[in-house]
């Protein structure tokens, strides 16, 4: 008898949809899963004098399901990128002595010789900056790029103070992911080592991705898949020894959530109750005569929604909801080692808003549903930046 606590998930990116490459699998961290091969059966309508059912015919099938997870740095980056139909950009890695200065009045980082455009930095990207020393290093931190020129980066928030480059080695880092149009599929395998059985699913395309932050809880997420087929056997479909999953610590909403910003302005640390983001790619299985299961996966629009709950202190957000005023949302999470992500919805509208006094001895919460839209400045709907310690 198989025990769920001994099950393990593995994944491997496919070069061709539904075809498992001859390569080692990658171990996946997860909390639960519902991957399966759902077969649709049709009962025969044949009329028999003995009143019995003549047959049950397989008439359709689809590999699908979801994987639930706890957020930890690097553990699911390849799958998240695939859910965004994109890939992580080349990391920005700038480390220069005596060249990069901070300007509070200009809201920028400036240089004499460093070409920021050649470093691959783009408008809207978040960067982690270190190496400044004045005032206890208050100019160090995370900045969103508002403009890019060869020798100047417009940034928000603005640097805390003017600081010259002399005697400093300033480092700028970050890696960018934005929603795109490139489909990536995976072979996924469930291994039940205690009974020696493996179930592999091919052609699994991430159709959805979610992330949830709630007061006093671990940061959780989910990735949903649609795919082609399934096989069961006593041996793995992978070749060679699987790669171990990263072991970075699980993040939580107590000590691992940094800045939460609305329209670029940092919310009070006591303001946020919960925040969730949902991406849905609108996948559809394509079936054809002569095949049991999908023969391809159709792709819909990239729909990104969310929900935010804040303790009610003023009417600014509700006023934006009433007026249909667009805004932006972003939040940063870091683990204890300094690895982290910034998740940004650069252009959103609040689609449903409530401020309700539920009864005695309760906090009043302002709760809003969010619809993310294409941002003209960055040409994206959802952006994730990552930073390695």
Phi, psi and omega in degrees: 000128183279140175256132181298329182289351177253003178284155178217145177252145175224158178215160179205126179294137180263144173277325175237138185302126175082004181245120181282121178292158175277083184205167179285144177283165176245129179291142181241134172278137181203164177250331174196166180208159179224030181293135180197172176244102185271118181256131176266127180247144177243127179281132178301139178260013180303134179272126180232142181293336181270007175067013183266157179276128188282323186195164173231120190248131174287120184239358178184159180197158177202134171277129182197175178140182183224161176238124178265145187215163168251137187286124172218147188298131173080351187287332186226020187301318181295321180288322178295317178300318179294325177296330176273004182053048185206192178215152177295136178286165177300134182297138170282129181217093179245128176215106189226138178266139172057038184222325187258125180243163178247139179234113176290313183294326180269353182057046189208165166250131185237158180217165175259318184243335182289128178263104183293329179293326179287344179278357178084014180282137181232160178298136180094344181287145172267139180231146172258126185244133177219163177111346175286151188235336185294147177053043178070024178075032183291345176278351176282151178146205185251131182229142172262132185282125178257339177201152181228125172228170184306318186237022179205135174244117169285133186224155174222132000292166181287151175305148184296328183203159172293138179209127181283166183274346187300127177080005183248146167246104185266134180244137179232128185217159176161159176219135193247140174227127176229151180301142182220211187228009184263117181280137173233131179246162184225150160269131180236138184229131171261127179247128176246083188296331184290341176240004175067037180236143179232134175242120183246140179239132181249160178068027185278111181255129178294117181261341181209157178210137178221155177216135185230132174242125179223142181308131175069025184224163172290146176285122185240162178205179181206143175232123179258149185229151166230141186211204190255294190211178181217150174222153176234142180194183182263001179226157182284151174278349179281161179245125179085185183282128179298151174281135178290150176289150174302152186246022179296152185292152176289138181271154180224169183273005179267305185244000187245001178260121179266228183299135165244122186238139174240121183057034178083355183258130182292128175285153175303144180299340180261010188271321192273133175258315178200159181207132179224149178230136180229129174244134178227121182272000177061041181291152176219135176284136179253122182242155184217157177300134177097358181227134173266111185111176181289145173259350176190170176241123175273149185245134176257204180280157175274100182256119181243122179231175179194179176212134180232136179233122181233152173291131188285115178234333177206173187261015186297312180293320180294325176296321177293323177297313181297323184270352184069029183281126178290153177213194177221158178226141173209152174212149181244139175232140179223143172271179186293340179273348181104358173288148181190178178223153166238123178257127185231131166251097192286343182212105184228158169234146179273118188262343178206130182226136177223140170231108190232132170269100188287338181159183180297151172060037178228152172281145175273124181248141170258120185238137185223137167273147187235136171243117177276143182233166176299130178268119182299329184287327184245353181056039177215166178252323181225134180229137174232127175251143179234154184218123178267142182297000000 
